[in-house]
Amino acid sequence: MFLTTTQQGYEVLGGVDILSPIGLIILTIGIVFTVGVPLIMILKGKKD
């Protein structure tokens, strides 16, 4: 994502709209890996 400075502020030159289908897919995958992987590691971790 590139940002350019103008008198009106910052203008985004790239990226994905979060409410588009691909944006929702990226968000879902991010949440699954951020929450799911550590949770699985905690629950299925090495037992003493």
GROMACS elastic network, one bead per residue, 0.5 to 0.9 nm:
[ bonds ]
;  ai    aj funct       b0    kb
    1    12     6  0.69946   500
    1    13     6  0.62789   500
    1    14     6  0.50011   500
    1    15     6  0.54818   500
    2    11     6  0.83861   500
    2    12     6  0.61658   500
    2    13     6  0.51913   500
    2    14     6  0.63072   500
    2    15     6  0.83881   500
    3    10     6  0.61643   500
    3    11     6  0.57193   500
    3    12     6  0.51115   500
    3    13     6  0.60996   500
    3    14     6  0.84874   500
    4     9     6  0.82912   500
    4    10     6  0.57085   500
    4    11     6  0.55599   500
    4    12     6  0.70313   500
    4    13     6  0.76180   500
    5     8     6  0.79572   500
    5     9     6  0.58727   500
    5    10     6  0.50157   500
    5    11     6  0.67927   500
    6     9     6  0.52482   500
    6    10     6  0.62073   500
    6    11     6  0.73942   500
    7    10     6  0.83371   500
    8    11     6  0.83502   500
   12    15     6  0.75834   500
   16    19     6  0.86104   500
   16    20     6  0.75516   500
   16    22     6  0.75423   500
   16    23     6  0.58926   500
   17    20     6  0.55027   500
   17    21     6  0.87197   500
   17    22     6  0.81774   500
   17    23     6  0.58677   500
   17    24     6  0.88030   500
   18    21     6  0.80424   500
   18    22     6  0.78421   500
   18    24     6  0.60919   500
   18    26     6  0.85243   500
   18    27     6  0.77199   500
   19    22     6  0.81730   500
   19    23     6  0.59007   500
   19    24     6  0.61101   500
   20    23     6  0.50668   500
   20    24     6  0.62566   500
   20    25     6  0.86910   500
   21    24     6  0.51995   500
   21    25     6  0.62728   500
   21    26     6  0.87296   500
   22    25     6  0.50013   500
   22    26     6  0.61756   500
   22    27     6  0.85517   500
   23    26     6  0.51445   500
   23    27     6  0.61272   500
   23    28     6  0.85719   500
   24    28     6  0.60322   500
   24    29     6  0.85658   500
   25    28     6  0.51136   500
   25    29     6  0.61661   500
   25    30     6  0.85231   500
   26    29     6  0.52228   500
   26    30     6  0.61236   500
   26    31     6  0.86935   500
   27    30     6  0.50744   500
   27    31     6  0.62291   500
   27    32     6  0.86513   500
   28    31     6  0.51706   500
   28    32     6  0.61522   500
   28    33     6  0.86796   500
   29    32     6  0.51241   500
   29    33     6  0.62443   500
   29    34     6  0.84894   500
   30    33     6  0.53405   500
   30    34     6  0.59620   500
   30    35     6  0.84883   500
   31    34     6  0.50251   500
   31    35     6  0.58733   500
   31    36     6  0.75291   500
   32    35     6  0.54993   500
   32    37     6  0.72134   500
   33    36     6  0.53029   500
   33    37     6  0.53049   500
   33    38     6  0.78944   500
   34    37     6  0.64563   500
   34    38     6  0.70818   500
   34    39     6  0.89691   500
   35    38     6  0.59875   500
   35    39     6  0.62138   500
   35    40     6  0.87594   500
   36    39     6  0.51222   500
   36    40     6  0.60540   500
   36    41     6  0.85560   500
   37    40     6  0.51872   500
   37    41     6  0.61772   500
   37    42     6  0.86677   500
   38    42     6  0.61393   500
   38    43     6  0.86329   500
   39    42     6  0.51090   500
   39    43     6  0.61312   500
   39    44     6  0.83836   500
   40    43     6  0.51528   500
   40    44     6  0.56820   500
   40    45     6  0.76195   500
   41    44     6  0.53835   500
   41    45     6  0.51507   500
   41    46     6  0.86984   500
   42    45     6  0.52428   500
   42    46     6  0.85908   500
   43    46     6  0.89244   500
   44    47     6  0.82758   500
